[in-house]
Amino acid sequence: MILPGLALAGGAAGFALRKWQLSAAFHPETGLFTHGAPATYALLGLTAVLILLFLLAIQTTKQVPQDFLPAFGSPEAGQMTVWAAAGLLFFAAGLVNLMEGAQMLQLWQATPALDRDPTQFTLTAARLLCALLCLPAGAGVLLMGRSAYRWELPDFLGYLAPMPAFAGLLWLFSTHLEHGTQPVLMKYGFALAAAAFLMLGHYYVAGFLFDRPRPRRSLFFALSGVVLGLTSLADGLSLGTCVLTLAFVLSALGFARALLVGAGPGWEERMPSGAEDCEDREDSAQS
């Protein structure tokens, strides 16, 4: 519980420091930040220390099982509750972003043809596609959580497990497209970094189902993404982006915690009753 708790506390502290920075060091009329502001140094220092701490901490973790169920399997109801809440947030993010994307599309269509910006249409399309992918992404998180809780892998899980990473990729693309022309990276850097880290965290989690396990990368990007995601909520994001960020943060927190448990006691100690017999029957049937 130490590293997930540290990620949550660090994200809350980063949120407070980001609010302080935007209120004390940011000038809306110019779009610039005051050079050498204490809030900026405190925020960057906290983020750097936490990321370095996560990077060092995961080097000391024990050997993690290389398959999805031994690595993430957990019969705890609280763990399943986190994944269920994350899945529902993905569904909510999809619906909210669909409505926001539809409004953006209406505004683009109402603009005279000569004044239409192709970049705005691309941004709208990316938002709508990301919203659509949030629905199977939520199903994927729910199904992965259910599989870890019940210790069984349905055949179609491989189709849904990569969906959070795909949704995160479009989230990253749309965030960069929306803010990429701004000359001040500090204005949108935390939101962009949060999308990148959370996307990579879910990408490496899905890799456990495709014989490409990367436990340390999964932990690093998931824990760091939680900090960056919570910090970015102070940027005054749209409702759809806030809900999507919270969905990714809660999902990453659940997978990181389960993976850290997998790095602790042997997975046989966490296997639900009857799972050993089920695995023995499967091995016998395959042989």
C-alpha positions as CSV (number, residue, x, y, z in Angstrom):
1,M,0.0,0.0,0.0
2,I,3.0,2.3,0.4
3,L,3.6,3.1,-3.3
4,P,0.0,3.5,-4.3
5,G,-0.6,5.6,-1.3
6,L,2.4,7.7,-2.1
7,A,1.1,8.2,-5.6
8,L,-2.3,9.4,-4.3
9,A,-0.7,11.7,-1.8
10,G,1.8,13.0,-4.3
11,G,-1.0,13.6,-6.8
12,A,-3.0,15.6,-4.2
13,A,0.0,17.6,-3.3
14,G,0.8,18.2,-7.0
15,F,-2.8,19.4,-7.5
16,A,-2.5,21.9,-4.7
17,L,0.9,23.2,-5.9
18,R,-0.4,23.5,-9.5
19,K,-3.4,25.5,-8.2
20,W,-0.9,27.8,-6.4
21,Q,1.2,28.1,-9.5
22,L,-1.7,29.1,-11.7
23,S,-3.0,31.6,-9.2
24,A,0.3,33.2,-8.2
25,A,2.7,32.7,-11.2
26,F,0.5,32.6,-14.3
27,H,-0.5,35.7,-16.3
28,P,-3.6,35.0,-18.4
29,E,-3.2,38.2,-20.4
30,T,0.1,37.1,-21.8
31,G,-0.1,33.3,-21.3
32,L,3.3,33.3,-19.6
33,F,4.5,32.2,-16.2
34,T,6.6,34.3,-13.8
35,H,10.2,33.3,-14.1
36,G,11.7,31.8,-10.9
37,A,8.3,31.6,-9.1
38,P,8.6,29.5,-5.9
39,A,5.4,27.6,-6.8
40,T,6.9,26.4,-10.1
41,Y,10.1,25.2,-8.4
42,A,8.1,23.4,-5.7
43,L,5.8,21.7,-8.3
44,L,8.6,20.6,-10.6
45,G,10.7,19.5,-7.6
46,L,7.9,17.4,-6.1
47,T,7.2,15.8,-9.5
48,A,10.8,15.0,-10.1
49,V,11.3,13.5,-6.6
50,L,8.3,11.3,-6.9
51,I,9.2,10.0,-10.4
52,L,12.7,9.3,-9.3
53,L,11.4,7.6,-6.1
54,F,9.1,5.3,-8.2
55,L,12.0,4.6,-10.5
56,L,14.2,3.5,-7.7
57,A,11.5,1.6,-5.8
58,I,10.5,-0.6,-8.6
59,Q,14.1,-1.8,-9.0
60,T,13.9,-3.4,-5.5
61,T,10.6,-5.3,-6.2
62,K,10.8,-9.1,-6.2
63,Q,10.3,-11.2,-9.3
64,V,6.8,-10.8,-10.6
65,P,5.0,-13.7,-12.3
66,Q,5.0,-13.4,-16.0
67,D,1.4,-14.3,-16.7
68,F,-1.6,-12.1,-16.2
69,L,-3.5,-14.1,-13.6
70,P,-0.5,-14.8,-11.3
71,A,0.6,-11.2,-11.6
72,F,-2.7,-9.5,-11.1
73,G,-5.0,-12.1,-9.6
74,S,-6.6,-10.9,-6.4
75,P,-9.6,-12.4,-4.6
76,E,-10.1,-9.1,-2.6
77,A,-13.4,-7.4,-3.0
78,G,-11.9,-4.0,-2.5
79,Q,-9.5,-4.5,-5.4
80,M,-12.4,-5.5,-7.6
81,T,-14.4,-2.5,-6.5
82,V,-11.6,-0.2,-7.7
83,W,-11.6,-1.8,-11.1
84,A,-15.4,-1.7,-11.3
85,A,-15.4,2.0,-10.4
86,A,-12.7,2.6,-13.1
87,G,-14.7,0.8,-15.7
88,L,-17.9,2.8,-14.9
89,L,-15.9,6.0,-15.1
90,F,-14.7,4.9,-18.6
91,F,-18.3,4.5,-19.6
92,A,-19.2,7.9,-18.2
93,A,-16.1,9.5,-19.9
94,G,-17.2,8.0,-23.2
95,L,-20.8,9.4,-22.9
96,V,-19.6,12.9,-21.8
97,N,-16.9,13.1,-24.5
98,L,-19.4,12.1,-27.1
99,M,-21.7,15.0,-26.2
100,E,-18.8,17.4,-26.1
101,G,-17.5,16.1,-29.4
102,A,-20.9,16.5,-31.0
103,Q,-21.0,20.1,-29.8
104,M,-17.6,20.7,-31.3
105,L,-18.7,19.2,-34.6
106,Q,-21.8,21.4,-34.7
107,L,-19.7,24.5,-34.1
108,W,-17.3,23.5,-36.9
109,Q,-20.2,22.9,-39.3
110,A,-21.7,26.3,-38.4
111,T,-18.4,28.0,-39.3
112,P,-18.3,29.4,-42.9
113,A,-16.5,27.1,-45.2
114,L,-13.7,29.5,-46.0
115,D,-13.0,30.0,-42.2
116,R,-13.0,26.3,-41.2
117,D,-9.8,25.1,-39.6
118,P,-8.8,21.6,-40.7
119,T,-7.0,21.1,-37.4
120,Q,-10.2,21.7,-35.5
121,F,-12.0,19.0,-37.5
122,T,-9.1,16.6,-36.8
123,L,-9.3,17.4,-33.1
124,T,-13.1,16.9,-33.1
125,A,-12.7,13.5,-34.9
126,A,-10.0,12.4,-32.5
127,R,-12.2,13.4,-29.5
128,L,-15.2,11.5,-30.9
129,L,-13.1,8.4,-31.7
130,C,-11.6,8.5,-28.2
131,A,-15.1,8.7,-26.7
132,L,-16.2,5.7,-28.7
133,L,-13.1,3.7,-27.6
134,C,-13.8,4.6,-24.0
135,L,-16.8,2.2,-24.1
136,P,-14.8,-1.0,-25.0
137,A,-12.0,0.4,-22.7
138,G,-14.4,0.4,-19.8
139,A,-15.5,-3.1,-20.7
140,G,-11.9,-4.2,-20.9
141,V,-11.0,-2.9,-17.4
142,L,-14.1,-4.5,-16.0
143,L,-13.4,-7.8,-17.6
144,M,-9.7,-7.8,-16.6
145,G,-10.7,-7.0,-13.0
146,R,-13.3,-9.8,-13.1
147,S,-10.8,-12.2,-14.5
148,A,-8.3,-11.3,-11.8
149,Y,-10.9,-11.6,-9.1
150,R,-12.3,-15.0,-10.3
151,W,-9.0,-16.3,-11.6
152,E,-10.3,-17.2,-15.1
153,L,-9.5,-15.8,-18.6
154,P,-12.3,-15.6,-21.1
155,D,-11.3,-16.2,-24.7
156,F,-12.3,-12.7,-25.9
157,L,-10.3,-10.8,-23.2
158,G,-7.5,-10.3,-25.6
159,Y,-9.7,-8.2,-27.8
160,L,-10.8,-5.8,-25.0
161,A,-7.6,-5.6,-22.9
162,P,-5.7,-3.3,-25.3
163,M,-8.7,-0.9,-25.6
164,P,-7.7,1.4,-22.7
165,A,-4.3,1.9,-24.3
166,F,-5.9,2.7,-27.7
167,A,-8.2,5.2,-26.0
168,G,-5.2,6.7,-24.2
169,L,-3.3,7.0,-27.5
170,L,-6.1,9.1,-29.0
171,W,-6.4,11.1,-25.8
172,L,-2.7,11.8,-26.1
173,F,-3.0,12.8,-29.8
174,S,-6.0,15.1,-29.2
175,T,-4.3,16.8,-26.2
176,H,-1.2,17.5,-28.3
177,L,-3.3,18.6,-31.2
178,E,-5.3,21.0,-29.0
179,H,-2.2,22.6,-27.3
180,G,0.7,21.8,-29.6
181,T,0.8,25.3,-31.1
182,Q,1.1,27.0,-27.7
183,P,4.7,28.2,-27.1
184,V,4.6,27.6,-23.3
185,L,5.0,23.9,-22.5
186,M,4.3,24.6,-18.8
187,K,0.7,25.5,-19.6
188,Y,-0.2,22.1,-20.9
189,G,2.8,19.9,-20.1
190,F,1.2,18.1,-17.1
191,A,-1.9,17.1,-19.1
192,L,0.2,15.9,-22.0
193,A,2.6,13.9,-19.7
194,A,-0.4,12.4,-17.8
195,A,-2.0,11.1,-21.1
196,A,1.4,9.7,-22.2
197,F,2.2,7.9,-18.9
198,L,-1.3,6.5,-18.3
199,M,-1.5,5.3,-21.9
200,L,1.9,3.5,-21.6
201,G,0.9,2.1,-18.2
202,H,-2.2,0.4,-19.7
203,Y,-0.2,-0.7,-22.7
204,Y,2.2,-2.6,-20.6
205,V,-0.5,-4.1,-18.5
206,A,-2.2,-5.5,-21.6
207,G,1.2,-6.9,-22.6
208,F,0.8,-9.6,-19.9
209,L,-1.9,-11.2,-22.0
210,F,0.3,-11.3,-25.1
211,D,3.4,-12.9,-23.6
212,R,5.1,-9.4,-23.4
213,P,5.2,-8.8,-19.6
214,R,7.0,-5.7,-18.5
215,P,6.2,-5.5,-14.8
216,R,8.6,-2.7,-13.9
217,R,7.6,-0.5,-16.8
218,S,3.9,-1.2,-15.9
219,L,4.5,-0.1,-12.3
220,F,6.6,3.0,-13.2
221,F,4.2,4.4,-15.8
222,A,1.1,3.6,-13.8
223,L,2.3,5.2,-10.5
224,S,3.8,8.2,-12.2
225,G,0.7,8.6,-14.3
226,V,-1.4,8.7,-11.2
227,V,0.6,11.7,-9.9
228,L,0.6,13.5,-13.2
229,G,-3.1,12.8,-13.8
230,L,-4.2,14.2,-10.5
231,T,-1.9,17.2,-10.9
232,S,-3.3,18.0,-14.3
233,L,-6.9,18.2,-12.9
234,A,-5.9,21.6,-11.6
235,D,-5.6,22.9,-15.2
236,G,-9.3,23.7,-15.6
237,L,-9.9,20.8,-18.1
238,S,-13.2,20.1,-19.7
239,L,-15.7,17.8,-17.9
240,G,-15.0,15.0,-20.4
241,T,-11.3,15.2,-19.9
242,C,-11.6,15.3,-16.1
243,V,-13.7,12.2,-16.1
244,L,-11.4,10.4,-18.5
245,T,-8.4,11.3,-16.4
246,L,-10.0,10.0,-13.3
247,A,-10.9,6.8,-15.1
248,F,-7.3,6.2,-16.2
249,V,-6.0,7.2,-12.7
250,L,-8.3,4.8,-10.9
251,S,-7.6,2.0,-13.3
252,A,-3.8,2.5,-13.2
253,L,-3.9,2.6,-9.4
254,G,-5.8,-0.7,-9.3
255,F,-3.4,-2.5,-11.6
256,A,-0.3,-1.0,-9.8
257,R,-1.6,-2.2,-6.5
258,A,-2.4,-5.7,-7.7
259,L,1.0,-6.0,-9.4
260,L,2.7,-4.9,-6.2
261,V,0.9,-7.6,-4.3
262,G,2.0,-10.1,-7.0
263,A,5.6,-9.0,-6.3
264,G,5.1,-9.9,-2.6
265,P,3.9,-13.3,-1.4
266,G,3.8,-16.2,-3.7
267,W,0.8,-16.2,-6.1
268,E,-0.3,-19.6,-4.8
269,E,-1.2,-17.9,-1.5
270,R,-3.6,-15.6,-3.3
271,M,-5.2,-18.1,-5.6
272,P,-8.9,-18.6,-4.8
273,S,-10.0,-21.9,-3.5
274,G,-10.7,-24.3,-6.4
275,A,-8.4,-22.5,-8.8
276,E,-5.6,-25.0,-8.4
277,D,-7.9,-27.9,-9.3
278,C,-9.2,-25.9,-12.3
279,E,-5.6,-25.3,-13.5
280,D,-4.8,-29.0,-13.0
281,R,-7.8,-30.0,-15.1
282,E,-6.8,-27.5,-17.9
283,D,-3.2,-28.8,-17.9
284,S,-4.5,-32.4,-18.1
285,A,-6.9,-31.6,-21.0
286,Q,-4.1,-29.8,-22.9
287,S,-1.7,-32.7,-22.4
